[in-house]
């Protein structure tokens, strides 16, 4: 292994818990990543209207912003490990619904089933995952660990967009969904190696909402809320925008996306190292500013080459912003001691209510302006992320 990587990362020993958790995430990301970029496009083609796609995601995030509380309560009884393992079959069923939808089965029935399955999966998985990750890492090298693991994830998934684009181009979505179902099922295996941990979620439903609006959490939750707004545009509008720009060429979309991933891996490793050496809040401030500029540049994108150049810059800015942001997020959760799961629930609520707000704003915007103007909203939301 090159001395560069040794000096950056071999000083940090990953705990078995972190290794198992991230092994699950990597396998799941390979599977889900095969669909991820193309899911909004698939739904857009099935629904026939972009506003229906936004309403679909709006419903999911509204429900999850509430049910995440019940998921945390259930986690208290089952433990983090059991809760995460139980979540996997529901994600498999979600993709099975997509498979039947791709075959032309009634859209209304399977959309409802998809919402139910993904709600249960998210409710059972994300709070236990973030709670355990905060427990299994330490403040001293958390940024380095996040940078390293994110780079490993990106390295593994470099060719995922190309592969998915090729499969859709040559076989269609039904074959893609079958492959994803197998990979998501396999992702459960590493979770059996996670040490059992138990966190008692001590808030009632009413107390959770009281804490959500408490002044002491306001800056942190506004930051997550802003992240949610930006997520809606980056996760839904941007893929559809580049798909239109590339005239519906799935393979070309996949190739460009893979090249962009490849061009940013080393940057993530470097930033992960510097996150632990310098003030995380200053890095985050600079990163959010650069990231906002990236969204503004995307409003001028008009060719495939420009997609590559601007997206590579935007990924670079995203790494500068997201690496310290993730480290700060886990620090706040870990520093809360017994309340690590409660803070995680509040974060999930704010993030998803931000997505809801983003969807509502987008529903209005797309009626009056082109898709590229929604990137201005993402730029504004990005600037609020650093107030955490």
C-alpha positions as CSV (number, residue, x, y, z in Angstrom):
1,X,0.0,0.0,0.0
2,X,1.5,3.4,-0.9
3,X,3.0,5.5,1.9
4,X,0.4,8.1,1.3
5,X,-2.4,5.8,2.4
6,X,-0.3,4.4,5.2
7,X,0.4,7.8,6.7
8,X,-3.3,8.8,6.4
9,X,-5.1,5.8,7.6
10,X,-3.2,2.8,9.0
11,X,-2.7,4.7,12.2
12,X,-6.4,4.3,12.8
13,X,-7.8,0.9,13.7
14,X,-11.4,0.4,12.8
15,X,-13.5,-1.4,15.4
16,X,-15.2,-4.6,14.5
17,X,-18.5,-2.8,14.9
18,X,-17.7,-0.1,12.4
19,X,-16.3,-2.6,10.0
20,X,-19.5,-4.7,10.1
21,X,-21.8,-1.7,9.9
22,X,-20.0,-0.3,6.9
23,X,-19.7,-3.6,5.2
24,X,-23.5,-3.7,5.3
25,X,-23.7,-0.1,3.9
26,X,-21.2,-0.9,1.1
27,X,-23.1,-4.0,-0.1
28,X,-26.4,-2.2,0.2
29,X,-25.0,0.8,-1.7
30,X,-23.8,-1.4,-4.6
31,X,-27.4,-2.8,-4.8
32,X,-29.3,0.4,-4.1
33,X,-26.7,2.4,-6.1
34,X,-27.6,0.4,-9.2
35,X,-31.0,1.9,-9.0
36,X,-30.3,5.1,-7.0
37,X,-29.5,7.5,-9.8
38,X,-32.1,6.1,-12.1
39,X,-35.0,5.6,-9.6
40,X,-36.4,9.2,-10.0
41,X,-36.1,8.7,-13.8
42,X,-37.9,5.3,-13.6
43,X,-40.7,6.8,-11.5
44,X,-40.9,9.9,-13.8
45,X,-41.4,7.5,-16.7
46,X,-44.0,5.4,-14.9
47,X,-46.0,8.4,-13.4
48,X,-45.7,10.5,-16.5
49,X,-45.4,13.7,-14.5
50,X,-42.6,15.1,-12.3
51,X,-45.1,16.5,-9.8
52,X,-46.3,13.0,-9.1
53,X,-42.7,11.9,-8.4
54,X,-42.3,14.8,-5.9
55,X,-45.6,13.9,-4.2
56,X,-44.5,10.3,-3.9
57,X,-41.3,11.3,-2.1
58,X,-43.2,13.9,-0.1
59,X,-45.6,11.3,1.3
60,X,-42.6,9.0,2.2
61,X,-40.8,11.7,4.1
62,X,-43.9,13.1,5.9
63,X,-44.7,9.7,7.3
64,X,-41.1,8.9,8.2
65,X,-40.7,12.2,10.1
66,X,-43.3,10.9,12.5
67,X,-42.8,7.1,12.4
68,X,-39.0,7.5,13.2
69,X,-40.1,8.1,16.8
70,X,-41.9,4.8,16.9
71,X,-39.0,3.1,15.3
72,X,-36.7,4.3,18.1
73,X,-39.2,3.0,20.7
74,X,-39.2,-0.4,19.0
75,X,-35.4,-0.3,18.9
76,X,-35.4,0.1,22.7
77,X,-37.1,-3.3,22.9
78,X,-35.3,-5.2,20.2
79,X,-31.8,-3.7,20.4
80,X,-29.9,-2.0,17.5
81,X,-28.6,-5.2,15.9
82,X,-32.0,-7.0,15.8
83,X,-33.8,-3.8,14.5
84,X,-31.3,-3.4,11.6
85,X,-31.5,-7.1,10.6
86,X,-35.3,-7.0,10.6
87,X,-35.3,-4.0,8.3
88,X,-33.5,-5.8,5.5
89,X,-36.5,-8.0,4.3
90,X,-38.7,-4.9,4.0
91,X,-36.1,-3.3,1.7
92,X,-36.1,-6.4,-0.4
93,X,-39.9,-6.3,-0.6
94,X,-39.6,-2.6,-1.7
95,X,-37.4,-3.5,-4.7
96,X,-39.7,-6.5,-5.4
97,X,-42.6,-4.0,-5.8
98,X,-40.4,-2.0,-8.2
99,X,-39.7,-5.2,-10.1
100,X,-43.5,-5.8,-10.6
101,X,-44.0,-2.2,-11.4
102,X,-41.4,-2.5,-14.2
103,X,-43.4,-5.4,-15.6
104,X,-46.5,-3.3,-16.0
105,X,-48.5,-4.3,-12.9
106,X,-51.1,-1.8,-11.6
107,X,-49.2,1.3,-10.5
108,X,-51.6,2.4,-7.7
109,X,-51.4,-0.9,-5.8
110,X,-47.6,-1.2,-6.0
111,X,-46.9,2.4,-5.2
112,X,-48.8,2.0,-1.9
113,X,-47.0,-1.2,-1.1
114,X,-43.6,0.5,-1.9
115,X,-44.4,3.3,0.5
116,X,-45.3,0.8,3.3
117,X,-42.2,-1.3,2.8
118,X,-39.7,1.5,2.6
119,X,-41.3,3.3,5.6
120,X,-40.8,0.2,7.8
121,X,-37.3,-0.3,6.5
122,X,-36.2,3.3,7.3
123,X,-38.0,3.3,10.6
124,X,-36.1,0.1,11.7
125,X,-32.7,0.8,10.3
126,X,-31.5,4.4,10.3
127,X,-31.7,5.3,14.0
128,X,-30.0,2.1,15.2
129,X,-27.3,2.5,12.5
130,X,-26.4,6.1,13.4
131,X,-26.6,5.3,17.1
132,X,-24.2,2.4,16.8
133,X,-21.9,4.3,14.5
134,X,-21.6,7.1,17.0
135,X,-20.9,4.5,19.8
136,X,-18.3,2.6,17.8
137,X,-16.2,5.6,16.7
138,X,-14.3,8.2,18.8
139,X,-13.9,11.9,18.5
140,X,-10.1,11.8,18.0
141,X,-10.2,10.2,14.5
142,X,-13.9,10.2,13.5
143,X,-13.3,12.5,10.5
144,X,-10.5,10.2,9.3
145,X,-12.6,7.2,9.7
146,X,-15.6,8.8,7.8
147,X,-13.3,9.9,5.0
148,X,-11.7,6.5,4.7
149,X,-15.0,4.6,4.8
150,X,-16.7,6.9,2.3
151,X,-13.7,6.5,-0.1
152,X,-13.9,2.7,0.2
153,X,-17.6,3.0,-0.5
154,X,-17.0,5.2,-3.5
155,X,-14.1,3.0,-4.8
156,X,-16.3,-0.1,-4.7
157,X,-19.2,1.8,-6.4
158,X,-17.1,3.4,-9.2
159,X,-18.5,1.2,-11.9
160,X,-22.0,0.9,-10.5
161,X,-23.6,3.7,-12.6
162,X,-22.0,2.3,-15.8
163,X,-23.2,-1.2,-15.0
164,X,-26.7,0.0,-14.2
165,X,-26.9,2.1,-17.3
166,X,-25.7,-0.8,-19.4
167,X,-28.2,-3.2,-17.9
168,X,-31.1,-0.8,-18.4
169,X,-29.9,0.0,-22.0
170,X,-29.6,-3.7,-22.9
171,X,-32.2,-5.5,-20.8
172,X,-34.5,-2.9,-19.1
173,X,-35.3,-2.2,-15.4
174,X,-36.8,-5.6,-14.5
175,X,-33.4,-7.3,-14.7
176,X,-31.8,-4.5,-12.8
177,X,-34.3,-4.8,-9.9
178,X,-33.8,-8.6,-9.7
179,X,-30.0,-8.1,-9.2
180,X,-30.6,-5.4,-6.6
181,X,-32.9,-7.7,-4.6
182,X,-30.2,-10.3,-4.4
183,X,-27.5,-7.7,-3.3
184,X,-29.8,-6.1,-0.7
185,X,-30.6,-9.5,0.8
186,X,-26.8,-10.3,1.0
187,X,-26.2,-7.0,2.8
188,X,-27.9,-8.4,5.9
189,X,-25.0,-10.9,6.5
190,X,-22.5,-8.4,8.1
191,X,-25.2,-7.2,10.5
192,X,-25.1,-10.5,12.2
193,X,-21.5,-9.7,13.2
194,X,-22.4,-6.5,14.9
195,X,-22.1,-6.7,18.7
196,X,-25.6,-6.4,20.3
197,X,-26.1,-3.0,21.9
198,X,-29.2,-1.6,23.6
199,X,-30.2,2.0,23.9
200,X,-33.3,3.1,25.9
201,X,-35.2,5.7,24.0
202,X,-36.4,7.8,26.9
203,X,-38.6,10.4,25.2
204,X,-42.4,10.0,24.8
205,X,-44.0,10.9,21.5
206,X,-45.1,14.3,23.0
207,X,-41.7,14.9,24.6
208,X,-39.9,14.2,21.3
209,X,-41.8,16.9,19.6
210,X,-41.3,19.3,22.5
211,X,-37.5,18.7,22.2
212,X,-37.7,19.2,18.5
213,X,-38.9,22.7,19.0
214,X,-36.7,23.5,22.0
215,X,-34.4,26.5,21.6
216,X,-31.3,24.6,22.5
217,X,-31.6,22.3,19.4
218,X,-32.7,25.0,17.0
219,X,-29.4,25.6,15.2
220,X,-28.6,22.0,14.8
221,X,-32.0,21.0,13.5
222,X,-32.2,24.0,11.1
223,X,-28.9,22.7,9.7
224,X,-30.4,19.2,9.1
225,X,-33.6,20.8,7.8
226,X,-31.6,22.7,5.2
227,X,-29.7,19.5,4.3
228,X,-33.1,17.9,3.6
229,X,-34.2,20.7,1.3
230,X,-30.9,20.4,-0.7
231,X,-31.2,16.5,-0.7
232,X,-34.5,16.7,-2.6
233,X,-33.0,18.7,-5.4
234,X,-29.8,16.7,-5.6
235,X,-31.5,13.3,-5.4
236,X,-34.5,13.9,-7.6
237,X,-34.2,17.0,-9.8
238,X,-30.5,16.7,-10.8
239,X,-30.7,13.1,-12.2
240,X,-33.8,13.9,-14.2
241,X,-32.2,17.1,-15.4
242,X,-29.0,15.4,-16.7
243,X,-31.2,12.6,-18.2
244,X,-33.1,15.2,-20.2
245,X,-29.9,16.9,-21.2
246,X,-28.4,13.7,-22.4
247,X,-31.6,12.9,-24.4
248,X,-32.6,9.8,-22.5
249,X,-29.3,7.9,-23.0
250,X,-29.1,5.7,-19.8
251,X,-25.7,4.4,-20.7
252,X,-24.2,7.8,-21.2
253,X,-25.7,9.0,-17.8
254,X,-24.1,6.0,-16.1
255,X,-20.6,6.5,-17.7
256,X,-20.4,10.2,-16.8
257,X,-21.6,9.4,-13.3
258,X,-18.9,6.8,-12.8
259,X,-16.1,9.0,-14.1
260,X,-17.2,11.7,-11.7
261,X,-17.0,9.3,-8.7
262,X,-13.5,8.2,-9.8
263,X,-12.3,11.7,-10.0
264,X,-13.2,12.5,-6.3
265,X,-12.0,9.6,-4.3
266,X,-8.5,10.9,-3.5
267,X,-10.0,14.3,-2.5
268,X,-12.2,12.6,0.1
269,X,-9.3,10.8,1.7
270,X,-7.3,14.0,2.0
271,X,-10.2,16.0,3.5
272,X,-11.0,13.2,5.9
273,X,-7.5,13.4,7.3
274,X,-7.5,17.2,7.6
275,X,-10.9,17.1,9.3
276,X,-9.3,15.7,12.4
277,X,-6.3,18.2,12.3
278,X,-8.2,21.5,11.8
279,X,-11.3,23.2,13.1
280,X,-14.3,21.2,11.7
281,X,-16.6,24.2,11.8
282,X,-14.2,26.3,9.7
283,X,-13.9,23.5,7.2
284,X,-17.6,23.2,7.1
285,X,-18.1,26.9,6.6
286,X,-15.7,27.0,3.6
287,X,-17.2,23.8,2.3
288,X,-20.8,24.9,2.4
289,X,-19.8,28.1,0.6
290,X,-18.0,26.2,-2.2
291,X,-20.8,23.8,-2.4
292,X,-23.4,26.6,-2.9
293,X,-21.2,27.9,-5.7
294,X,-21.4,24.4,-7.3
295,X,-25.2,24.6,-7.3
296,X,-25.1,28.0,-9.0
297,X,-22.7,26.7,-11.7
298,X,-25.2,23.8,-12.4
299,X,-27.8,26.3,-13.5
300,X,-25.5,27.0,-16.6
301,X,-24.8,23.3,-17.5
302,X,-25.7,22.5,-21.1
303,X,-23.5,19.6,-22.3
304,X,-22.2,16.3,-21.2
305,X,-18.7,17.7,-20.7
306,X,-20.0,20.5,-18.6
307,X,-21.9,17.9,-16.4
308,X,-18.6,16.2,-15.8
309,X,-16.6,19.4,-15.0
310,X,-19.2,21.0,-12.8
311,X,-20.2,17.8,-11.0
312,X,-16.5,17.0,-10.3
313,X,-16.1,20.4,-8.7
314,X,-19.4,20.0,-6.8
315,X,-18.3,16.6,-5.5
316,X,-15.0,18.2,-4.3
317,X,-16.9,20.9,-2.5
318,X,-19.4,18.3,-1.1
319,X,-16.5,16.3,0.4
320,X,-15.1,19.5,2.1
321,X,-18.5,20.1,3.5
322,X,-19.9,16.6,4.2
323,X,-16.8,15.1,5.9
324,X,-16.6,17.6,8.8
325,X,-20.4,17.8,8.8
326,X,-20.7,14.1,9.4
327,X,-18.0,14.1,12.0
328,X,-19.7,17.0,13.9
329,X,-23.1,15.2,13.6
330,X,-21.7,12.0,15.2
331,X,-19.8,14.1,17.8
332,X,-23.0,15.8,18.9
333,X,-24.7,12.4,19.2
334,X,-21.8,10.7,21.0
335,X,-21.4,13.7,23.4
336,X,-25.0,13.5,24.4
337,X,-24.2,10.3,26.3
338,X,-27.4,8.4,27.1
339,X,-29.3,10.6,24.7
340,X,-27.4,9.5,21.6
341,X,-30.5,7.8,20.1
342,X,-32.8,10.7,21.1
343,X,-30.5,13.2,19.3
344,X,-30.4,10.9,16.3
345,X,-34.2,10.8,16.1
346,X,-34.4,14.6,16.2
347,X,-31.9,14.8,13.4
348,X,-33.9,12.3,11.3
349,X,-37.1,14.3,11.9
350,X,-35.5,17.6,10.9
351,X,-33.8,16.1,7.8
352,X,-37.0,14.6,6.5
353,X,-39.2,17.6,7.3
354,X,-36.6,19.5,5.3
355,X,-37.2,17.1,2.4
356,X,-40.9,17.6,2.8
357,X,-40.5,21.4,2.6
358,X,-38.2,21.0,-0.4
359,X,-40.7,18.9,-2.2
360,X,-43.5,21.4,-1.5
361,X,-41.4,24.3,-2.8
362,X,-40.3,22.3,-5.9
363,X,-44.0,21.5,-6.6
364,X,-44.6,25.3,-6.9
365,X,-41.3,26.1,-8.7
366,X,-41.5,23.6,-11.5
367,X,-44.9,25.1,-12.5
368,X,-43.3,28.4,-13.2
369,X,-39.6,27.9,-14.0
370,X,-37.2,25.4,-15.6
371,X,-35.6,22.6,-13.6
372,X,-32.2,24.4,-13.6
373,X,-33.6,27.3,-11.6
374,X,-34.4,25.0,-8.7
375,X,-30.6,24.7,-8.2
376,X,-30.6,28.3,-6.8
377,X,-32.8,27.0,-4.0
378,X,-30.3,24.2,-3.3
379,X,-27.5,26.8,-3.2
380,X,-29.4,28.9,-0.6
381,X,-30.2,25.8,1.5
382,X,-26.5,24.8,1.4
383,X,-25.4,28.0,3.1
384,X,-27.5,27.2,6.1
385,X,-26.0,23.8,6.7
386,X,-22.9,25.3,8.4
387,X,-24.9,26.7,11.4
388,X,-24.9,23.3,13.1
